[in-house]
Amino acid sequence: MKFKLLALILFLQISAGKSQNWDVSLLSKFNPNNGSENAGWKFVSNNAIMMSAATPLALMAAGIATHDQKLKQTALNTGITLVGNTALTMLMKNAIQRQRPFVTWGDKIMLQGNTSPTDYSFPSGHTSTAFAVATSVSLAYPKWYVIAPSFAFASATAYSRMYRGAHYPSDVLCGIVLGSGSAFLTYKLQKFMYGKQMQRNARALALQAGN
């Protein structure tokens, strides 16, 4: 397992290095390169992590207030997803150690705003977090009025990180896959564990009936 993880990180590191040319070329189309940050994209970029982290807390509060077990379970699943996603994101950042585009390509890419990220670039933590929450909530409540705004905000977050010059497109793409994948795996694991619990309950009821 450790060998496979190391092999994956090595592959991603090599891929990240080889993708620099097309990555920066595409990024230059999103990044205005004038240092004057759009207020809308600034708001999305600066608040994505906070709003995503607040989502499971809000869901739990609503579930407790309304005695809604599904809301509380969704809050728990989303919280677990965020923890797992954050751990994987930080592991990959520190293993691959890709420099930010405005650092490597300072002549082409300009960081928008005054706040300079201090961690590594690959993958995008803002993007993975936003897509983790959007996917987790959408899996629990597969309705258009949940899915549309959730993924609209997640997509806006992804774009805002490229607009700022903080991430390459490949950073964002990996963040989308990582966040969505974390949520999907957590959802499937919860369904599996729930099924096992139902089986145990059924066996217990059968034993009681037999006695």
Buried (B, 14 or more C-beta within 10 A) or exposed (E): EEEEEEEEBEEBBEEBEEBBEEBBEBBBEBBBBEEEBBEEBBEBBBBBBEBBBEBBEEBBBBBEEEEBEEBBBBBBBBBBBBBBBBEBBEEBBEBBEBEBBBBBBEEBBBBBBEEEBEEBBBBBBBBBBBBBBBBBBBBBBEEEEBBEEBBEBBBBBBBBBBBBBBBBBBBBBBBBBBBBBBBBEBBEEBEEEEEEEEEEEEEEEEEEEEE
